[in-house]
């Protein structure tokens, strides 16, 4: 029996993703669907590739969106570069480093774990030591912006260390692309993947990837057959590469790609550096308000992501109840902790289109109201004033 059309409630999304989506992007999705080999659609695909190169700061020819979420972008990089027996240095300072390990194992590789405290950046010296102890390693994998903790690692330095030891890099930029400085070519990153639902403010469902010439050479030289048909780059690029006619590989998510195209147009209109600055600016206001409430950040300021804020739960507070009330009473979504941080932190996102003054003030006001009503030991009446002070001075 038909139950009728679905009309979702209007939320303010300030969790770890997806983020709020611009009406322009949603409007783009509603445009007429074309065939995935239609010349007009193929022309749009070329524009998407060009704009993704701008977003990644790269000239890599192998730059395109995988037709699946960020996890598929991760698998694309690992399944094409990891052969049975390949030793991979895997850096873990949160949940998503652990997923890298799972990929290495599933494709027959040998992970060598470099463990860091959750909420801290990857320690470059530990990576150096691991590479010295494992000279046969061929890949260093790390998360640039760890979504589970809000920690930002030094991708440039980690890549330098990897290359000194003749290793390629696989880099997770799911939360960093479009939100903080990321320069794939200048930092010489090799296989980089991201997602559309974070700082690009697009809908979920696509995973931008870019691979360097070094990475492409390694794929061409591999001896073992790539274990995935769908993610085999030699097949996928017959559809995405080149100009004009494409060979059929799969039915692309046409309207979702319209959305990515529009999101990338908006990124270019604002300017990449201005986008990075905007995320930092609104983080400063949120930080002022959070600290005025008497709450603490998990990540030290010098290692902290502006777009993903991990906040310690106030003593005696039922964190799940607070999130549920924010959703019910304010239509506001913030995130829970993952893995080792489950039940210990809230994750507040300031990403893309949702990174704005209205959301900062709305979140602070709602959080203060709910916490105060529970008797939490917060300093009431200061959060909005602290955030307003940042916005007033404009820095």
N, C-alpha and C positions, 0 to 999 in steps of 0.2 A: 504494500500500500504506500502511495506517495505521501510524504510528510511535509511537502512544501519546500520552497526555496530557503536557503540558509542566508541569514543576514547577521554578520558578526557584530558584536558590540564594538563601540568606538573606544579603544584603549590608548593610553600613552605608554609606549614601550621604552622602558629604561632599564631593561635587563641586559644580559650578555649577548643578546641577539635572538631573533631579528630586531632591527631597529625600526623606528618610524619611517614610513615610505612617503615621499613627496607625492602630492596629487598629480604632478606632471608625470611621474613614473607610473602610477596606477592608471592614468589616462592613456599612456602609451600602450599598456597591455590590452586595452580595449579596442585597439585599431584592428582592421580586417586581417584575418589570418591569411598568409601566403603559403604556397608550397615551399618546402625547404630547398628546392633547386631552382626556384623562380629567380630570374636575373635581378629583379629588384631586391629580393632578399639577399642574394649573394653580394650585391653591392653594399648593403647594410652590414653584412658580415665583415667585409673589408674595413669599413669604418670602425667597427667594434675592435678589431685587432689593432688598428692604429691608435685608437684612444686608450686601449689597455697598455700599449707600450708607453704612452705618456704617463699613465697612472703608476706603472712600475718603474718608471725612469729607465727604460731600456730600449735598445734597438734590436733585441732578439727577434729573429724571424719566427721562431717557434713560440708564439704568444697568442693564446686564444682561450675562450671559456669552455671548460669541460661541461658537458650537458648533464650535470648532476651537482649535488651540494659539495661543500668544501672537503668533506671526507673522501669524495671521489678524486678530488684534486690531489690530496695526499697520496691515495693509492696509485694515481697515475705516475707520480714521481717515483715512488718506491718500486712499483712493479716493472717499470722500464729500466731502472738503474741497478736494482739489486738482483744478482744471480745467486743460485745455490752456492753456498760457501763464502759469499762476499762478507767481509768483516766491516761492520758499520759502528762508528762511535755515535751513540744516541744520548743526547743530553736531556735529562728529565728534571724539571723544576715545577711540574704540575701535571694535570691529567693528560694533556695532549702530547707530551713527550712519551708517556706510556703507550699511547696509540701508535706512535712511531715505532716503538719496540715491537708491538704486535705485527705491524706490517713487515718488518725485517724478518721476523720468525716465520710468518706465513709464506714468504717468498723464498725461504730456504737460506736466508742470510744468518750471520752470527752477530748479534748485538753485543756491544761492549758499553755498559751503562756508565754515564757520568751523572751522578746524583747531586742535586742541590736542594737546599731548603725551599719548601713551597713558599712563595711570596718573595723570593729573591731571584736576581738575574743569574743566568748561567755563568759560572766562574771560569774565565778563560784559562787560568793556570791549570785547573783540573783537566780541561780539554787538551792542553799542551802535554800534560803528564800522561794522559791516556794514549795519545798518539805516539809518544816516545816508547811507551810500553807495548804498543801494538803496531809496529812499523808496516805490517801487511794490510792495515786498514785502508779502505779505498773511498769511504764516504763519511762525512760528519753531518749528522742530522740534528737540528735544533729548532725550537720555537722562538721566533722573534718576539712575539707578543703573546704571552701565555694567558689565554682567556679565562682559565680557571682561577687565576690568582691576581691578575692585573700587573704582572712583572714584565718589564721590557729589557731584553738582553742586547748586547752590543754585537749586532750582526756583522758589521764591518770587520771588527777585530777577530771574531770567531772564524770568518771566512779567510782572513789572512793567515791565521794559524793553520787552518785546514790545508790551504794551498802550499804552505811551506813543507807540509808532509805529503804532498802529492795526492791530496784527497779532493773529491768533489763535495759540494754542500747541497743538502736538501733542507729547505727553509720554509717553515710555516709562517705565513703572513696573513692569516685569516682575519685577525683583528687589527693588524697594523696598516694594511693597505688603505690609503685615503685618510688615515687618522694621525699618523706620525711620520716623520721622515723615513723614507725608504728609497734607496737608490741602487737598483739591481746592478747596473753596469759599473758604476763607480765603486761599489763595494765588492764587485766580482762574485755575486751570488750565482749559483749554477742551476738548480732546479727549485723553483719557487711556486708555491700555490697559495690561493686565498679563497675568499667567499664573497658573495654579492650582498649578503644580508646584514653586514656590519656597518663599516664606515662609508661604504658606497651607497648605502640607503636604498638598495634595490631589494626586490623580493627574494626569498630563498630559492635555491634550485640550480645555481650555476657556480662553477669554481674556476676563476681565472688562473691560468698557469703560464709560466714563462721559463724557457730552458735556454741556457747558454750554448754556444758552439761546442764548448768542452763537454757538456752533458750530452749533446747530440752525437758527438763523436764516440762517446762511451756506449751509447745505445747501439750505434751502428756496429761497434766492435764486439758486442756481447756474443757469447757462444750459445747460451741456452735460449730456448724459445720463450718469448714473453708469455707469462702465465694467464694473462687476461686478453680476450679478444676485443672487448669493448674499449679497453683503455690502452691498447697497443698503439703507440704514437705513430708508428709507420703507417697504420691504417687510418687513424683519425685525421692525420694531416693531409691525406689524399683528398679529404673533404674540405678542410679549412685552408690549406695552403694554396699559393698561387693566385692568379687572376683569372676571372672569367669562369669557365666551365668547372664544375666540381664533380667528383665521382661520389656515388652514393655510399654512405657509411651507416648512418642512422637518421631517423626523423628528428631533426633538431627541435627543441622547445621554442617554437617561433615567437610566440607572444612574450615569453619570458626574456628572450633576446631583445625584443623591442624595449622592454623595461630596462635592461642593462645599457642599451644604447642611450636611452634618455638620461639615465643616471650618470653615465660618463660624459655626456654633453654638459650636464649641470656641473660636474667636477671641473671640466675645462673652463666653463664660464666663470666660476669662482676663482680658479687658479689653484694649483696643487699646494703651493707654499702658503697661500691664504687659508686653505682648508686645514693644514697642519696647525697654523696659528690659532684658528678659531677653536679647535679642539683643546689646545692648551689654555686658552683664555677662559673658556667656560669651566674647565676643570678647576682653575684657580678659584672661581666663585663658588663652585660646589664644595671644594675643599674647605674654604673659609666657613661655609655654613655647617658642614659636618663637624668640623673641629669646634665650632661655637656650641654645638649640641653636647660636646664632651665626648664624642665618639672618636675612634682612632682608625687610621688606615693601616692595612697589613703591610704594604710595600713601602720601603724607604723612599723618600721623595726623589732621589737621584735615579731610582730604578723603576719608577712608577709610570704606568700607562695613563694618559689623561682621559682616554675614552672608556676605560674599564676600571672601575674603582671598587676595590675589595675593602669592606668596612667591617671591623670587628663588632660582633653582637654585644650589646650592653649586658652587664651581669643580670641574671634573673629574667631575661626577656625571652619569651616564646617566639623565636624568629619566624617560624612557619605561620603562626597566628598573625604576626605583624604583616607579613607578605599577603596573606589572605584578606586581611582587612583593607590594605592599600588597594587591592584589586577590586574588592566589593564596594568599598565606600568612595574610592577616588578613581576607579578605572585605571589605576597605575600599576604597571608591572615592574618589579625589580627581581633580581635573580637570587637564588640560593647558592650556597657553597657546593662544590663538587669534590668527590674523592675525600682526601684527608681533611678538607675544609668544610665538609658537609656539616651543617648545624652550627658552624663557628663564624661564618661571615655572610654578609649580603653583598651581592655584586650589582653595582649601579652603573649602567651604561650611559655614556654621552657620545652617541655615534651619529655621524653623518647629518641627515636632515633633522634628527632629534637633538642634536647638539646646539641648543639655543637658550636664551635667557629665560623664556617662559618655562621650559621644562626644568631648568635648574631650580627656579623659585617654587614651582609647583611641587616638585619632589621634596624639597626641604620643608615646605609648609605642611605637606601631607604626612611626612615621616615624623615631624615634631608632634603633630596633633595625635597621631596614633600612639606613639611612644609615651607621650604625657598621659594619655588616658589609661595606660597600663600601669602607671606608677613607676616607669623606668627612671633610673637616676640620670636624667638629662638636665641640661641648663636651658630652660624654656625661655622663649622670647628673644633669643639672640641670633638664631640661624639666618633668618631673612635679612636682618640688619647687616650681618657680616657679608653675606653675598651681595647685597645692594652696594656696600662700600666698594667692593671690587668692580662692580659694573659702573659705578659712578666715576671712579678714577680711570676706568678704561684700560686696566692692565692687570 
